[in-house]
Amino acid sequence: MEEPAIREFEMSLSDGPSDDDDEFPSTLPTDGSHSGSIRKGCDPLAQTQRSKLQHRRARINQQINKEMRMRTGAENLFRATTNNKVKETVALELSFVNSNLQLLKEELEELNSSMDVYQTDSEAVNVPMIPLGLKETKEVDVTVAIKDFIYEHYGEDSFLYDKEIKELMELRQAMRTPSRNQAGLELLMEYYNQLYYLDQRFFSAQKNLGVHFHWYDSLTGVPSCQRALAFEKGSVLFNIGALYTQIGARQDRSATAGIDRAIDAFQRAAGAFNYLKENFSNAPSLDMSSPSLCMLVRLMLAQVQECVFERITLTTQDTHFTSQLRLAQEAARVSDVYLLVQQTMTQPLMKDYVPFSWVSMVQVKSEHFRALSHYYAAVALCDHMLLAGGEEEEEEAEKAFLQCHASVPAGPQLSQVLQDPEKRRKLGKAHLRRAVIRHEEAMRVHSLCKILRKMDILQDVLSVTHKRSLDKYSELDREDDFDEIAEAPEIQSHTHQKPDVIPPNFSTVKVTDIFQRLGPLSVFCARARWGPMRVICLSKREGGLGLTLRGDSPVLVAGVVPGGWAEEAGLREGDYIVAVDGKDCKWAKHGEVVHMLKSCSDRGVEISVVTLHSHDTQQVERRAVMLSLCSDKENTRHRLLSGAKGQSSASLLNWNRKKKREGSTITKRLGSAFSLSFGSIRDTEAMY
């Protein structure tokens, strides 16, 4: 197992939606009700091609994890022992383990290069796209940790929340196998949004929940483990982007509707990876590092640009001069963006990480589309019928022709070439010569990669376009061509539709807090500190109860009358009413609580209250009070005491936000207590 990192995965403030953010997961119900998720994952036993691929990937990840544990143990033994014979044995074992690891990583690389599994079933001949496999994760049991936190922090019977804990576990299990459609994306989004609530409810700076999240690198299978919830959120966000790549790759791009869906999917994938890059740092796995995410964003945008070219090719039915030049420039643009991706993939950190088949595919596409740019330029020069048009059309064509070339070719001026059919033919032939050379280079790179050689559809595309350029060249070739143009200039890249990076919109999937029965999140969160719940007995007297109430969900005791019955019973300014006569009032409105207080019998009413304190309140003091109130719960008391003794300085620092925390919403002091700002106060402050 890998050594713990010094710094855990971090996320910035913008990653988590705030109370007044447009991307807040959902608006909490006012009654505290909650219904379970209706979204389910795929059947893990279904024998689809994609599920088989994921199962093989999971098996290899587990084997890699096992081999890395063995290697770590062998390395520790090698460093610790002084016996030469033992060292020789351990060195032999290490070489065997390293050999197994190399074989497993090669097998995983072959799986990650299985692009054909994710492609469309259409018979249309299109260049395959590059999708990403999902990150795999181990099962995580949070039952004990959450139950302990509910009892220690919230002071409630944790067994009352078995249903909520089970629902959370089922949701996490389902998101491990999302379907490759909109429902799968919504499932991942739902779990991601629930993690926001989980963070607010159970993760505080003062105490770590002690849950370890295990995820495997998407490309290498190397395991990573951290206690930071940001690592879980980042991994889910990565899978959202990866699922978008699979959805984009499976679209039928033989029609404009399918191309538009592919463009949207790849743009959203780029947005997810870019959002992850900008909002998370200190990634423990290489696939979520900044260089890797930058490479993935560029790869997705390059595939968007390729789809744009395919759509223009479908919609351009004529052989108009300017239309063919536009295709040439669009193809050159696709070539340029893939060349940029190739340069990113060959950087020192990425060179040994990115699968060789990916690098080969990107290089093949760069050469292929550069060849297409020269082909369409040659078609524009040799097949257009523009000179029979008017003067304005000729000026427009000349302007487009001058802007199409990145440099001025040797020989006659470009403006003169358009007026002479023979010169157009010779320049077109020079472009075709460069197109054939580029096609042959693409086929050469393709032949060097074993995985690409297995992709028949890619071989068909390269062969068809190469033959088309050769046929066109043979059509223009003449025996008396002795003064040919030496070399055609490169095509100036240009696009009429630049790709957009569409960030994830978490507000599209509405969720409700699974643990909302704990109370409104503005008060009952992990970062708040309050004293143990107190039960106050009030009876009816002339002049009222002697207290002032304000707000709702929960209702605040804004003041008590000095010498009144409320003060004598122990009620304090700043207390929150959480129950009246045993009925939960955390979500109750102001009027509802007032009605329950006024409807009490002659014997009086029992009010359960809590007092919110500052974050500096000593936890030891509160635990002592809780233990004295719950002396009959022997097992729970032992668990609390052992937990307090067992807490030591963690070797992993808690992840923190780059900006001011969202939890700092405490406003002004009410006597000796603090109060949180109310989201909505429908009832004015009133005395009872």
Number of C-alpha atoms within 10 A of each C-alpha: 17 13 8 13 16 10 17 23 25 21 27 18 17 16 17 25 18 16 15 8 11 12 18 19 28 18 11 16 13 13 15 20 14 16 11 14 16 7 15 18 20 15 13 15 9 10 11 12 11 16 17 14 17 20 16 15 25 19 14 20 26 18 16 26 20 15 21 20 15 17 22 15 14 20 16 12 15 19 9 10 12 10 9 10 10 13 18 12 12 20 16 12 16 20 12 14 20 15 12 16 20 13 13 19 18 14 16 24 22 17 19 24 22 22 23 19 17 23 21 18 11 12 9 12 14 17 19 20 24 23 28 22 22 25 22 23 21 16 13 13 14 16 17 14 14 22 19 20 21 21 16 21 23 23 16 16 12 18 11 12 18 13 13 19 21 14 16 22 16 15 22 20 17 21 24 22 20 25 22 19 13 12 14 23 20 21 26 27 25 24 20 25 25 23 21 20 21 19 17 20 25 19 21 16 11 11 13 17 18 15 17 18 20 18 24 25 20 26 23 23 26 19 23 23 22 23 20 26 24 28 29 21 23 25 28 23 21 26 26 25 32 24 27 28 27 26 25 34 27 23 23 21 24 16 14 17 13 17 22 17 19 27 25 20 24 34 26 26 32 32 22 25 30 23 22 25 22 14 17 24 23 17 22 20 21 19 24 24 16 19 17 20 22 18 22 24 24 20 25 30 26 25 26 27 25 24 23 25 26 22 19 16 16 13 11 14 9 9 16 17 23 21 18 24 28 27 26 30 28 30 32 28 25 29 28 21 22 28 19 16 24 22 16 21 26 14 13 9 13 17 15 11 17 19 19 19 22 21 20 20 24 26 21 26 25 25 26 28 26 28 30 28 31 32 31 26 29 30 23 25 25 21 15 17 12 17 14 9 9 9 10 9 14 16 12 11 20 20 13 16 21 15 16 21 20 12 13 13 16 12 12 11 11 18 14 11 19 19 13 10 13 12 20 20 21 23 26 26 29 21 30 29 22 22 29 23 16 22 26 18 17 24 20 12 15 23 15 12 16 12 19 23 14 13 15 10 18 20 16 14 15 19 14 12 18 23 13 13 26 17 13 18 21 12 10 14 13 9 5 7 9 7 7 14 18 12 14 22 18 20 23 19 23 19 17 11 11 11 19 15 20 17 16 21 15 19 17 14 18 15 22 21 26 22 22 21 19 19 22 19 19 18 23 21 22 22 21 24 22 21 22 20 21 17 21 16 18 22 17 16 12 7 9 14 20 21 21 17 25 20 23 25 27 25 26 25 22 21 23 23 17 11 9 16 22 22 18 16 13 14 27 23 22 25 27 28 26 25 21 19 16 12 12 14 27 25 25 22 19 23 14 14 23 15 10 14 21 15 11 16 10 9 10 16 21 19 21 22 25 20 23 22 19 16 14 7 13 12 15 10 10 16 20 12 13 18 18 10 12 13 11 10 10 11 9 16 18 12 12 18 12 11 12 12 9 9 10 8 7 9 10 14 16 22 21 17 19 14 10 10 13 15 14 10 13 16 10 11 13 14 11 12 16 22 21 17 14 15 12 9 15 12 13 10 15 14 16 14
